[in-house]
């Protein structure tokens, strides 16, 4: 692989929302999916309603957003939706 090819190749974001399957986790998944589309991220967002996967991250609070296997947001605070959208937008753009 040439040096020029390495520079243009991108690593998939591998965006996941992990949780227990509760309505709050599903709500975050839907919000992340919408925000990703708004900012032009075309990758699929994966919803993982499996507590065993959550425990592998050694995190006890859900839902969790992971990008490339790293937890980038834990929990779903009681904030207005616009505040949540802006936080998620920043997280997604910072981790592209």
Buried (B, 14 or more C-beta within 10 A) or exposed (E): EEEEEEEEEEEEBBBBBBBEEEEEBBBBBEBBBEBBEEEEBEEEBEBBBEEEBBEEBEBEEBBBBBBEEEBBBBEBEEEEEEEBBEBBBEBBEEBE
